[in-house]
Amino acid sequence: MDAELTLYTNPMSRGRIARWMLEEAGASYDVVLLDYATTMKAEPYLSVNPMAKVPAIVHRGRTVTECAAICAYLAEAFPAAGLAPRDDERADYYRWLFFAAGPVEAAVTNRSLGVEPTDQQQRMAGYGSYDRVVDVLERAVAAHPFIAGDRFTAADVYVGSQVIWGAQFGSLPRRDAFDAYIARLTARDAYLRAAALDDTAMAA
């Protein structure tokens, strides 16, 4: 491996988010493909991410895990790509990036597992209710062409992946605002490159 940056991934995983972000950033990177049953749960990968989950990146000897963190990190590490927020975008950028990583991820996962909090339990759950999360997410993607305003940023990679997968796998309802947002994102050259690379790796 020659690049300063290595992506550890599986093409049937959230690693697709990191791959898309790397393509948007224009980064040069090596790829280590891991298998769920074997290499992901063994050394040397456990020294990279002891959670035995993908993706992870190692950049100049430093490890970053968690997709939202990877997106934010790469936006700063490759500033020429223009994916970090401007001052007027910063509040929405961080708000919706972490809304997707927190309430959206938790609500969708719990719904998929058949967990439906009661009214009392919703006071304890950070996301409240699935329906509220979906409604708030819909308003967020409908407010501007992109999640932080009129310009694509790294936050769109993460938020957009949640919406794209939600529509693909039925974990989010189909709504016009979601469909329009998906259409804008999936037409991007970097998205198409990343998807083609992962699809090719999946078929190998």
Sequence and secondary structure as in RCSB ss.txt:
>XXXX:A:sequence
MDAELTLYTNPMSRGRIARWMLEEAGASYDVVLLDYATTMKAEPYLSVNPMAKVPAIVHRGRTVTECAAICAYLA
EAFPAAGLAPRDDERADYYRWLFFAAGPVEAAVTNRSLGVEPTDQQQRMAGYGSYDRVVDVLERAVAAHPFIAGD
RFTAADVYVGSQVIWGAQFGSLPRRDAFDAYIARLTARDAYLRAAALDDTAMAA
>XXXX:A:secstr
  SSEEEEE TTSTHHHHHHHHHHHT   EEEE  TTTGGGSTTHHHH TT  S EEEETTEEEESHHHHHHHHH
HH GGG  S  TTTHHHHHHHHHHIIIIIHHHHHHHHTT    HHHHTTSTT  HHHHHHHHHHHHHHSSBTTBS
S  HHHHHHHHHHHHHHHHTSS   HHHHHHHHHHHTSHHHHHHHHHHHHHHH 
